[in-house]
Amino acid sequence: MSPERLAEYHLLSIITWLPVLGALILIFFFHRERKQAIRIFANAWAILSFLPSLWLLTYDRRLGGIQFIEDVEWIPQIGARYQLGVDGISVVLVLLTTLIGVIAVACSWGFIQERVKEYYVVLLLLQTGILGVFVSMDMFLFYVFWEVMLVPMYFLIGVWGSENRLYAAIKFFIYTLFGSVVMLLAILKLYFIFPDYLKQPDVQQAVLQAARFISGENAPMYRMIESAVQLGAQGRGTFNIMAMQALGTARMGGEPIIPLSLQLWLFAGFFLSFAIKVPMFPFHTWLPDAHTEAPTAGSVILAGILLKLGTYGFVRFNLPILPDASRDPRVVQVMAFLAIMGIVYGALVAMAQRDWKRLVAYSSISHMGMIMLGIFAFNPSSLNGAVLQMINHGISTSALFLIVGVVYERHHTRLINDYRGLSHVMPGFAAVFMIMTMSSIGLPMLNGFIGEFLILRGVFEENRLWAAFAATGIVLGAGYMLWLYQRTMYGEVKEDNRHLPDLYPREWAYFLPLVILAFWIGIYPKPFLSYFERPVAVVVEQVRPGYSQRLLERAEQSDVLPTRAQAADDRGGER
């Protein structure tokens, strides 16, 4: 079934709102004392919520652009619309979200004993908030989902977390809320300037020409942008993200329509919100506390999905809407410096940790720094690697937090020194841990290698010094992960650990998909890369006009952007 036909059945709405329906069923039809029934229903509903997302695999990769579009008038007084859609980047992130959602629910079976009903309600509501961010094509709707998502995550940490859970929950909430308010100001500024620019007929033509470049042969996507441009021509604002991208991409006389000075201020507004969410150095201090105090499912969702919202925001907003600010040398140097600091600092601090969970948390800071460096190298290889590494990090780091959860559920301690020789009593667990350790390090034949290699290749082409620092982070990562594995899996078994049971069938069930994906991406990544190859090429062309054409001239063969390259030629004089 084609994406257009599936859009008629409101596929994205079904995917987004199914978890809410499950939460409502739990609230109204299950008594809180029926804990076993609640667990069974929550697991079944999580699987049911995952299945519709598989239809997104029918995304037309050759056509590219935004597909499965849903567009309904929502708040006409301010021009806000219920607009949903996905491109190849969103598709893989939505699939990752629904898969991690299933795993997060499954891993909570034996761990959560108090307020079980409320716990699963919060988990399901959190999933809807995250999915809404990935599928929103309206900035106002995007912001609503962005804010709504904070509430269930706050309760997940604050109610079901460890000893210092309230401190960690409040710190997470205040950090993120502050960044969100600044982002709202940037969104409102874009909303108000859009009709001011679009009143001019020549600006309308330039924006529509940019829309043709962004949309390529995707007619529904072009019509969506065109309708927003018509609103702007009438003096009415719009929150349409793709229309804002067309405005940011358009040129008149070789100059951007949005002046660089304004772009820099808008970039700062979006940057603060997304940098906190990634988190980038030095906005990272909320993350170790949140990870340490959150229940296992909270850490899995936080590392597996929530951090990707920040990197997704940079790719969806900063680069295509504010390309001149993004490629400004001052901005690039600052972003590269912060990314490299995150890579090296996160790795060094991870090496000093004695708490298993905090070590994995700081490793996330290092890995996310690598992704940010790949994004701001503005290279097709590094940006493809960055998007793939978002998926890889979601797989490997989620598994590492699940591994911590397994031993904590048995031994109720996270101190590394309390575990010795676990491979002798838990061989299956040790095997899974070894695979995911190698995945995190970036061993060839596993998923982490492909993403890191693509990032390093692209970064090396742009700046060899950056690549050297990034490679240092990889070496340090191998050091702390192998040290962790050696300290916990080998040596003489401690008396307290002699009777720890190996993985239960339920635990094998949620580890197995992650192990399969780690090998699949590591051995044959093409099916995954093919989904976001075109969207990435468009973003690179938006930030670095003419890059795609120069790339094609150097290469004998390229199937990334035939139609986009032609569009770039058509716009050559204006860009």
KEFIMAR-74403 format. One record per residue: residue in three letters; x, y, z of N, C-alpha, C in turn. Coordinates in steps of 0.02 Angstrom, whole numbers, plus 50000, padded with zeros to 5 digits. Atoms other than C-alpha are relative to their C-alpha. Layout:
ALAXYZXYZXYZ...
***
This chain:
MET500424994150000500005000050000500445006250000SER499594994050008500695017149950499955004650060PRO500044995149945501115030950075499395004549995GLU500594995650007499715041750001499374996550024ARG500595003749978498435028050031500014999050075LEU499955000949928499075024750206499865006550037ALA500154993549969498975043450244499245001050005GLU500734999549998497115042350202499714996350060TYR500225003849941496955029750343500305002950065HIS499724996549942497855041950461500504995650038LEU499515004649969499305030050492500405003450055LEU499594996649950500365042850584499615001750063SER500424998749941498925047650698499904993750040ILE500095006449966498635029350738500634998350040ILE499375001549966500475026850779500105004550061THR499874995249947500545042550885499524999350059TRP500504999749947498925040850983499814993250029LEU500155006649972498815021951010500234999350073PRO499805000549929499855023051171499545003850047VAL500474996249958498655036351239499374995950011LEU500595004249994497185024851203500134994450051GLY499835005249951498075011051299500025002750071ALA499984996849934498385022951444499305001250027LEU500694998849979496535027651449499654993550020ILE500295006549982496025009351450500254997850068LEU499735001749934497185006351597499675004150055ILE500284995649949496485021351690499284998150018PHE500725000849988494635017251669499774992850008PHE500255006950000494554998251656500414995250042PHE499585004549960495924991251769500065002850071HIS499904998149930495924991851958500744999450017ARG499294999749986497624996052029500264993850036GLU499775006049965497664979952131500124994149953ARG499915005550049497624969051974500675000949965LYS499344998450026499484970751949500204995549942GLN499805004650053499754955151844499625001449936ALA500404998550059498324959351727500245006549968ILE499754993650026498994977051709500654999049962ARG499375001450034500724970551664499884996649933ILE500155003650063500024958551534499715004749948PHE500324995450047498934971951456500515005149973ALA499524994950021500334984951452500504997149950ASN499535003050047501534972951366499664998549933ALA500365001550062500214967451240499865006549962TRP500164993650034499724985551204500635003249970ALA499374997350027501544990751181500174996649934ILE499885003650063501734977151049499505002249947LEU500524997650047500094982550968500185006949974SER499804993350022500745000450962500604999949954PHE499415000650043502344994550879499814997849929LEU500165003150065501504984950737499825005149946PRO500164995350054500734999750641500605003849974SER499414996350022502435008250635500384996249945LEU499675003950052503044993950524499765002049930TRP500244997750064501955001150385500425005849974LEU499574994550022503165015750380500574997649956LEU499485002850043504385003950295499815000549926THR500204998950069503355007050137500175007049975TYR499774993350020504085024650133500374999549934ASP499705000050067504585028349952500685003450003ARG499334997349993506465030349966500255003549937ARG499794996750062506675035149783499695006949994LEU500344993650003505415049249798500275004850052GLY499744995949946506045055649965499505005250025GLY500424994749974505365070850055499534997750054ILE500495001449948503915071350177499434995949970GLN500535004450023502655057150155499534998350058PHE500525001749952501125050150246499705006450031ILE500204993449975500545068250261499275000050022GLU500674998649975499035072250369499965007550016ASP500064992849993498405090150369499285001950016VAL500674998249977496905096050470500045006850034GLU500024993649966496435113550524499914999050075TRP500015001249928496725114950711499825006350039ILE500144993649966496825132650781500055005549947PRO499964995450057496385143950633500185007150020GLN499864993149979496535159950735500745001749998ILE499284998750001498425157950743500354996349943GLY499715003550057498685147250588500324993450018ALA499735006549980499155131550686499584994449970ARG500345005650032498725115350597500254993450029TYR499795006849981498745097050644500314996849938GLN499645002450059500055092550515500524994850022LEU499545005449985500955075950525500334997849934GLY499645002650058502245068650406500684997550022VAL499335002749985503885059250402500424999949937ASP499525001550053505425058850295500414993950022GLY499625006149984506735045050296500325000250069ILE499704999349934507555051950453499484998650054SER500535001049951505915052350547499784992750003VAL500235006950003505445034850488500414995650046VAL499585004549959506935026350570499955001850074LEU500064997949930506735036650729499334997950030VAL500655002449976504885032450743500024992550013LEU499935007349990505275013950721500424998550062LEU499595000949940506635015250853499595001450063THR500404998149942505415023850972499504994650018THR500515005249985504055010650956500334993550023LEU499655006049978505324996550974500255000850072ILE499764998849932506135004251128499425000450049GLY500604999949958504375007251195499804993150023VAL500165007049982504034988551190500504997450051ILE499475002549955505704984751274499955003250069ALA500064996549935505444997951410499434997250041VAL500575003149964503754990551455500194993050024ALA499835007049983504444972751453500504999750057CYS499485000449948505954976451563499745002250069SER500284997749936504814983751698499604994650036TRP500455005249974503884967351730500144998450073GLY499855002049932504784961951887500295005550043PHE499654994749964505594978351936499525004650036ILE500474995349971504084989351969499474996250040GLN500485003349957503034983652117499495004850030GLU500454995049970502224999752179499715004549945ARG500344995750047500945010252085500094997549928VAL499875003250065501044998251939499565003049946LYS500464997350049499515005051851500235007049977GLU499794993250017500105023151859500654999949961TYR499365000550034501835017851802499924998849926TYR500095001650071501255010051640499615005549963VAL500344994350030500075024651607500515005349981VAL499484995050013501565036451620500444997949941LEU499585002550055502625025451505499665000949932LEU500364999450064501285025251370499915007249979LEU500074992950017500975043951380500665003049976LEU499344997650020502845047151366500144998049928GLN499885002350069502905036851206499635004449950THR500384995650046501545047551126500345006849994GLY499654993550004502475063551171500614999849955ILE499405000650042504075057351090499824999049927LEU500215001150069503205050850935499735006449968GLY500274993850027502295067350915500545004849977VAL499444995650020503945076750908500284997849933PHE499695002550062504605065550769499555000849939VAL500454999950058503045066550659499685006849987SER500324993550008502505084750683500325003949943MET499784995650053502615095950530499795007250013ASP500214993349979501895111050621500405001750063MET499564998249944503045120350740499625000850066PHE500394999349939501655124150864499834993150028LEU500145006849979501145105850868500634996650027PHE499355002549978502985101150883500145002250071TYR499864997349934503145112451034499544997050053VAL500475003049953501585105351116500244993150021PHE499745006749984502265087651104500655000450039TRP499354999149966503985093651159499905001350075GLU500144998349930503255100951319499634994450037VAL500395005349969502005087051353500444994250021MET499545005549987503415074451348500365000850067LEU499634998849938504255082551499499644997350061VAL500385001649940502845078651619500054992650018PRO499935007149981502825059451610500724998150018MET499305001649983504735059051611500165002550070TYR499904997349933504735069951767499724995150053PHE500305004649952503545057951857500364993249999LEU499655006450004504475042651793500635000050044ILE499404999549958506065048751878499815001550072GLY500164997649933505255057452027499624995250044VAL500415004649961504065043652080500324993150006TRP499755006850001504905027352030500774999649999GLY499274999950001506735032652040500304997750066SER499635002249941508065029252171499985005350055GLU500024996049939508505038352331499975007549987ASN499984992850015508885055552257499575001849939ARG500404999350061507505054552127499695007049993LEU500324993450005506655071152169500495005349975TYR499494995350023508255080952147500144999249926ALA499865001350070508615072551981499415002049955ALA500594998450040506825074751919499915007649993ILE500074992750003506745093251963500555003149957LYS499444997550040508455096351887499874998949926PHE500175001550070507925087751725499465004749975PHE500574996150021506295097351719500195007449990ILE499824992950004507035114651752500475001249941TYR499544999350057508465112251628499615000249935THR500345000850064507315106551489499485005449989LEU500524994850007505925118951525500315006749982PHE499674993650017507125133651519500185000249926GLY499845000350071507765128151349499395000449956SER500625000050039505995125451288499705007049993VAL500274993250003505455143151332500385004249950VAL499594996250048506905150451234499834997849928MET500185002450066506455139251086499325002849978LEU500664997150017504655145551094500075007149974LEU499894993150025505275163351072500264999949928ALA499745000550069506245158050916499444997949952ILE500555002150042504705149150847499525005849986LEU500454994350009503615164450876500305005349954LYS499684995150044504885175650791499944997749927LEU500085002650068504865164450636499295000849976TYR500714999550017502975164450640499825007249979PHE500184993150015502875183450639500375002949940ILE499644997250057504215186850509499794996849934PHE500195003550061503525174150384499545004249956PRO500434995950044502065184950321500325006649980ASP499674993850018503155200550324500424999249937TYR499605001350059504315192850196499574997949940LEU500405003050055502985183650094499525004949968LYS500424995050032502015199550057500305002349933GLN499664997850060503305203049922499974994549947PRO500085005150052502935193949756500664996649981ASP499375003150019504775191149715500244995250054VAL499835004649946505035183149886499584993649994GLN500435005950010503545171749853500294995349948GLN499725004150054504335165749691500644996650022ALA499385002949976506015162949774499874994250049VAL500165005249951505225152949916499694993949965LEU500305005650037504185142449794500534996249961GLN499465003350035505745138949693500414995750048ALA499665003949949506625133349852499584994050020ALA500455005549983505085122749892500054994449948ARG499925005150053505275113949723500644996150009PHE499375003549987507075110149766499944995150059ILE500075004249940506635103349939499554994049985SER500505005250012505145093349876500204995249945GLY499845004250056505895086749716499384998149962GLU500595002450036504555076049635499434998250047ASN500515001549950503535074649795499465005349998ALA500534995050010501935083649744499615001750064PRO500364998249938500985082149912500415004650045MET499574995849958502465089750003500025007149972TYR499984993350031502575104149878499345003750012ARG500654996749989500705107649894499935002450071MET500024997949930500885108350083500385006550010ILE499604993949995502255121450068499665005749963GLU500324994850041501315130849932499415003150037SER500574997349963499765132550041500235004650056ALA499724995649948500835139850181500255006649971VAL499774993950033501615152150059499415004549982GLN500604996150015499875157550004499735003650062LEU500204996749938499435161050185500445006050015GLY499534994549988500995171550203499875005849954ALA500154994750048500555181150046499395004050020GLN500614996649976498885185450127500135003650066GLY499844996749938499795192250279499864995950062ARG500145004449944499435177250389500614995650014GLY499425003949980500735167550487499884992649991THR500045007350004501115149050475500534997050046PHE499515003749960501995136350585500294994149962ASN499795005850040502355124250442500774999749997ILE499285000749996504125117650464500315000149930MET499725000350067504405113950279499985006849966ALA500034993250029503835131450229500565004350029MET499444996349969505095138550353500664997949969GLN499395002350033506435127650274500075003149931ALA499974996850066505975134450102500205007450006LEU499824993049989506085152250170500755000650016GLY499294999849982507795148550246500464998249943THR499595002250056508425140250088500005005049942ALA500084995450057507795153549966500525005550000ARG499524994650010508965166649896499715005349952MET500164994650047508715183549813500645003949989GLY499384996750015510205190749724500594996950036GLY499465003549965511295177749808500015001050075GLU500024998749928510815183849982499404996550032PRO500575003349966509715175050111499445004950013ILE500584995849986507965181650137500005001950074ILE499934998549928508185180250326500715002350011PRO499314997549992509695191250367500404995850048LEU499565004149958511195182750445499965002150073SER500034997749930511085193550602499404997150036LEU500605002949970509305187650634500064992450005GLN499915007349998509745169750590500434997950059LEU499575001749944511105169850722499615000150066TRP500414999749940509875175150857499514994150003LEU500475005650002508605162150801500374993450012PHE499595006049990509985148950795500134999150075ALA499855000449928510425153050976499394997650039GLY500615002249965508605150651029499884992649993PHE500095007250011508455133450950500594996150031PHE499415003549975510235128851000499944998450074LEU500025001049928509945131051186499544994150017SER500475005449985508435119551188500264993249978PHE499775006450027509195106051078500654997850033ALA499375001749968510925106951159499894997150069ILE500165002749934510155103851330499744992849992LYS500305006750008509205088851263500514994949977VAL499545004950029510695080851173500324995450052PRO499814993249984511525085151297500725001349978MET499324998050018513055094651236500355002850062PHE499604996649950514455100251349499925007549988PRO500025001449928514235110651460499294999650027PHE500705000349978512345108051467499804992950020HIS500105007149990512535089851515499874998050073THR499965002049930512495090451705499374996750027TRP500615003349978510685084851720499994992649983LEU500075006850026510985068651626500254994550047PRO499785005449956512065058251746499524998950059ASP500465000749944510875061851891499354996849977ALA500625002950025509335057951786500074992649985HIS499895007050015510065041651724500094995850063THR499855003749939510685036351895499384998850041GLU500595000549957509045039551984499394996949966ALA500595002650036507825034051848499964992450005PRO500065007250005507125016351845500304997749933THR499685002650060507835004951711499655002349936ALA500384997950059506445008851587500105007349985GLY499874992850010506715027451614500675001249968SER499334999350030508565025851575500014997649928VAL500035002750068508195015251422499685005049953ILE500334995050042506985028251353500415006349994LEU499604993950000508095042651402500594999449952ALA499415000950043509645035651317499804997949929GLY500175002850065508775026351177499645004849954ILE500434995850042507575039751117500065007450017LEU500084993049980507495055851218500595004449978LEU499424996050020509275061651182500005001449925LYS500014999050073508945059550995499555005849980LEU500424994250016507635073251004500425006249989GLY499564994350009509045085851021500354999949933THR499655000450064510055079750873499505000549942TYR500524999450051508445077850772499805007349991GLY500174993050004508025095950813500515004049960PHE499494996550039509685102050744499934998549926VAL500065001950070509425092350582499365002749969ARG500644997950027507605097550563499915007650001PHE500124992849992507695115750620500635004149983ASN499434995450007509425123650635500324999849931LEU499645000450063510255117150478499585002449940PRO500374998050060508855118850348499645006750005ILE500364993749993507915133950419500495005850006LEU499514994749987509455143850470500684997949971PRO499385002750028510795137750348500595004850003ASP499444995249999511815153850343500305000650069ALA499745000049932511955154350532500364993550015SER499705006549985512345135750538500704999549971ARG499345000650031513805137350418500455006050014ASP499584994449981514445153750490500624997350036PRO499395002849970516285150350535500025000550076ARG500004999349927516035156950711499574994650033VAL500465005149973514565145250742500314993149992VAL499715006650013515445130350663500564998550049GLN499455001149953516985132650771499754998750071VAL500285001049933515955134150930499684993150005MET500345006549998514895118950887500504994350000ALA499495005250003516425108550842500374999550067PHE499654999949936517305113851003499584996650054LEU500435003049949515805109251112499914992549988ALA500075007150015515585092651021500624996250020ILE499385003349983517415088151042500104999850076MET499975000049927517365093251225499554994650029GLY500455005349977515875081851248500294993149989ILE499705006550016516775067451163500544998250051VAL499425001449957518375068751266499815000350074TYR500204999349929517625074951430499574994250022GLY500445005649981516255061751431500394993650008ALA499615006249996517515047951398500465000050062LEU499554999749943518755053951530499634999250066VAL500385000649938517435055851665499714993050007ALA500255006949997516705038851620500534995350028MET499465004349976518405031051654500095000450075ALA499904999149928518365037851832499404997650041GLN500615001749964516635031251877500074993250035ARG500045006449964516335017552005499284997450002ASP500705002050005514455017151980499874997949927TRP500105002950066513985005951833499565004449957LYS500484996150038512515016651780500285006949981ARG499714993550016513455033251790500524999449946LEU499515001050053514825026051682499664999949932VAL500375000350064513575021851545499715006849983ALA500284993350012512775039051567500525004749970TYR499474995650027514425048151537500234997649932SER499835002550068514785036751389499505002849949SER500504997150045513165043451314500195007149980ILE499784993250015513835061251326500544999949947SER499475000650049515375055751230499734998049932HIS500285002350064514385046651096499585005449967MET500414994750029513165060951073500435005749974GLY499534995150027514645072751052500254998049932MET499795002550066515225061850908499465001349948ILE500554998750046513505063250828499965007449982MET500034992850013513505082150846500585002349955LEU499444998250044515225083350766499864997849929GLY500195002350067514585073050620499495004649967ILE500514995650027513105084650599500315006549976PHE499744993450017514115100750598500644999749958ALA499505000350053515425094250478499695001549932PHE500374998550061514075096850345500264995949941ASN499755004550052514735082050247499504994349993PRO500505005450007513575068850171500184993750039SER499795006049964514605054750245499915000850075SER500054999049928514695062250419499285000750023LEU500704999049980512855067250421499614993449994ASN500305006750002512305050050361500224995850059GLY499755003649942513425042650495499695002450064ALA500304997349940512685054350625499294997450010VAL500695002649995510895049050586500024992550016LEU499945007249985511415030650583500234999050072GLN499755000849931512345033150747499465001750051MET500584999049955510745040050825499664993350012ILE500325006649994509995022950790500454995350039ASN499525004449966511565013750845500045001450074HIS499974998249929511675023251008499374997950036GLY500625002349970509845019651040499994992550014ILE499985007349992510185001151018500504998050054SER499475002449955511844998951109499935002850070THR500044997149933511595011051253499374997850036SER500605002949968509815005151285500164993150028ALA499815006749977510524987551296500465000450061LEU499554999349943511894993351416499625001850063PHE500404998449941510605001151532499564994150021LEU500375006149983509564985251521500454995150038ILE499525004449967511124975651571500115002150073VAL499954997549931511344986751724499374998250039GLY500635001649967509504984051764499954992750020VAL500025007249985509704965151757500394998550064VAL499615001649940511094964651887499735003850061TYR500274996249943510294978251994499384996650028GLU500605003549978508664968552000500174993950042ARG499795006049964509634953452066500395001750063HIS499524998849946510924961552180499885006750035HIS500194993549970510224979152216500605004350017THR499444995449995511874988052194500265001549930ARG499724998150066512654997552049500755001150003LEU499284999149993514434998352116500374994649962ILE499635004850042515634990251994500404995150043ASN499585004449958516724983352134499604994550035ASP500415005249969515244973252200499894994049953TYR500095005550049515294962252044500684997549978ARG499395003350024516654949952002499804993249971GLY500075006850026516704934451893499294998149979LEU500705001650018514894935751833499964995349940SER500025004450058515344926451673499974992650021HIS500015006949977515534910551777499304997850022VAL500675001849975513774911251849499445002349953MET500504997450047512864920951711500305000249930PRO499665000050066513644915351545499595003249944GLY500424996950051512164920651438500025007650006PHE499964992849987512174937751519500675002849978ALA499334997850019514054939151493500075000449924ALA499964999950073513854935051308499645006149971VAL500374994150024512534948551281500395006350018PHE499614994149979513584960951380500615000949956MET499424999550043515104956951274499815002849931ILE500224997650066514144959751111499855007450003MET500194993049995513454976351170500595004550019THR499384996349987515144981751239500385001349935MET499664999250064515924978551069499625004649953SER500424995550041514464987450986500135007250020SER499884993249976514755002751095500705002549981ILE499314998250018516625002551060500065001549925GLY499964999150072516335001250873500414994549966LEU499655005650031517004983950831499714998549932PRO500265001950066516874979450646499534994050004MET500535005050003515374968350603499445001650049LEU500534997849956514354977450736499805007249983ASN500304993750025513264992850715500415006250015GLY499644994049982514355005350806500565001749953PHE499444998850045515775003250683499795004049938ILE500234996750062514765008650530499885007450012GLY500154993049986514125024650608500625004150015GLU499394996249983515795029850682500455000749940PHE499574999650059516725025850521499755005449953LEU500284994950044515535036550417500125007050028ILE499884993449969515675050950541500735002049993LEU499294998350004517575050050548500225001449928ARG499834998850070517705048850359499795007049978GLY500244993450019516635064250334500355005650036VAL499664994849962517445074250473500725000749976PHE499314999850024519175069650408500055004049936GLU500004996250062518725076850238499965007550012GLU500114992849986518255093450319500535002950045ASN499524997349952519485095250462500354994250035ARG499635005849974520835082750508500125000550075LEU499914999149927521105090250681499384997650037TRP500625002449969519275087350725499994992450000ALA500025007350006519435069450663500484996850050ALA499525002849952520965066650773499715000050070PHE500314999849934520035072250929499434994850005ALA500555004949999518535061550882500284992950007ALA499695006749995519665046350860500264998850071THR499775000649930520405049751033499424997850045GLY500585002049961518655048351105499834992749991ILE500145007150013518435031451022500484995650038VAL499495003949964520065025051097499845000150075LEU500184999749929519555031251270499384995950014GLY500615004049992517855023251246500164992650006ALA499795007049995518675006451216500314998750068GLY499685000949935519675009051375499504999150056TYR500465000649943518235012051495499514994349992MET500465005650009517084999051417500334993350014LEU499645006349987518384985251419500194999450073TRP499865000149928518884990151596499384997950038LEU500625001849967517064988851648499864992549992TYR500145007050012516874971851567500484995550039GLN499505004149965518484965051641499874999850075ARG500114999749928518054970951817499384996250022THR500635003149979516304963651818499934992849978MET500115006750028516414947851712500544995050018TYR499455004649988518124940651754500235000450073GLY499755000349932519064936351913499614994950041GLU500335004749954518534926152063499305002550018VAL500704998349986516664925752093499935001950073LYS500144998049931516144935452247499454995550029GLU500475004649967515164925352374499285002249989ASP500684997550009513634936552356499734998849930ASN500225000750070513594933352168499954992849977ARG499975006950022513754914452167499334997149979HIS500665003050013511894911152160499565004649957LEU500394995750044511364924852039499774996149939PRO500255003850059510244917351904500195003449935ASP499864997350067510644919451720499375003349973LEU500564996550031509484928551601499374995649998TYR500655003450006507644923651612499765000449928PRO500274999650069506674920051451499725006949983ARG500264993350013505804936851469500565004949983GLU499444995550013507494945551474500334998449933TRP499755001850066508124935751324499565003049945ALA500484997650050506554941451232500135007349982TYR499894993050019506974959851245500735001549983PHE499314999150023508864957851223500094997849927LEU499895003050066508704947351065499905004949942PRO500074995350056507994961050949500595005049996LEU499454995350001509394972851001500644996749975VAL499415003750025510734959650970499954999049925ILE500105001150072509994955650799500125006549961LEU499904993650034509944974050751500735002150000ALA499304998249996511734976550810500404996549945PHE499655003750052512354962850693499755002049930TRP500294998450065511164967350550500305006649973ILE499734993550023511724985650542500754999449989GLY499285000750008513534980550565500214996349938ILE499825004150058513514967850424499705002849935TYR500344997750061512254975350301499595006250016PRO500364993849980511814993550340499605003349944LYS500314996650056511174997950166499255001150008PRO500734998749993509304995450203499845005850047PHE500124994549953509435007750348500235006649969LEU499744993850030510515020550258499565002549943SER500394998150059509375020350106499405004350018TYR500594996149980507945028050206500175007550008PHE499854992949987508855044150251500555002849956GLU499484997650045510145045650111499785006349963ARG500264994150036509065057750011499885006050046PRO500094994249955508485068650157500655003150024VAL499354997449978510285070150216500325004149944ALA499704996450056510865075350042499675006849990VAL500354993750006509525088750037500235004950053VAL499784995749945510055095550207500705002749985VAL499324997850017511885096150151499975005449946GLU500064995050054511375105549993499715006550026GLN500284993949972510355117750096500525004050038VAL499494996649959511815121650211500605002049957ARG499414998650042513175120850077499785000049927PRO500264999850069512425126549911500534998049949GLY499555002250052513205117949762500424994150019TYR499575005649978514025104249866499834993649963SER500225006250033512985090349788500254999849929GLN499774999950069513435095949612500754998949996ARG499285001049999515275096849654500174992750015LEU499895007049983515165079549730499874995649940LEU500165003950060514345072749573500545000749947GLU499484999050050515695080249465500624996150017ARG499415003849979517035071449568499904992549995ALA500155007149997516155054749571499774997449932GLU500245003050062515855043249425499294997450007GLN500675002949989514275036349503499725002650065SER500354997849940513035043649626499274999849987ASP500725000250008511195040149649499665003550058VAL500284996849941510935051349799499495005249981LEU500434994350012510175066849722499955001849926PRO500034997950069509875066449534499545005949988THR500474994650012508345077549540500205006250039ARG499804994249960509025088649679500605003549967ALA499434996950033510655091449585499775004249941GLN500274996150055509665096949433499675006450026ALA500324994149971508655108549543500535005050023ALA499464995449980510285115549612500285003749940ASP499774996650060510855119149434499525005549980ASP500504995150019509225128149399500045006250044ARG499984994349953509485138949553500695003150004GLY499304998149992511345141549523500115007550007GLY499894992849997511225160349492499785003050064GLU500284997149939510195163449647500384997750062ARG499675002449940511205152749765500715002750004
***
